């Protein structure tokens, strides 16, 4: 995990019972390579119906009602998405990025805390959350 991930935890913490967190597992890739899935560059619109209904429907539900459980494409495809304060998050598991029609496999999993990634990660996040952000006017 890189220090770039720290703000995702801080944002989810800030929203408490209104915050949701997820991981989109695209499989082994480099930073930004998952954009091809979102923008259809890789798949040329050839994604499985279940993966679109699962992930895109949840994001659409969040945009429309601030609740990803209000999935307008398929209200039954995902398990209930808990708020971040429960210690759980949704995992969208698309590990075979070259299989255009791999089915969605959404599952609720425990959210790893920053401590899960070790003391070095905690120190890195503390560094960015501490005096350096204050000195930068954040």
Secondary structure, DSSP 4 states (H G I P E B T S, - for coil): --GGGHHHHHHHHHHGGG---EEEE--S--TTTTHHHHHSTTTTT---HHHIIIIIHHHHHHHHHS-TT--SS-TTSSPP---GGGTEEEEEE---TT-TTPPP--EEEEPPPGGGG-HHHHHHHHHHHTHHHHHTT-
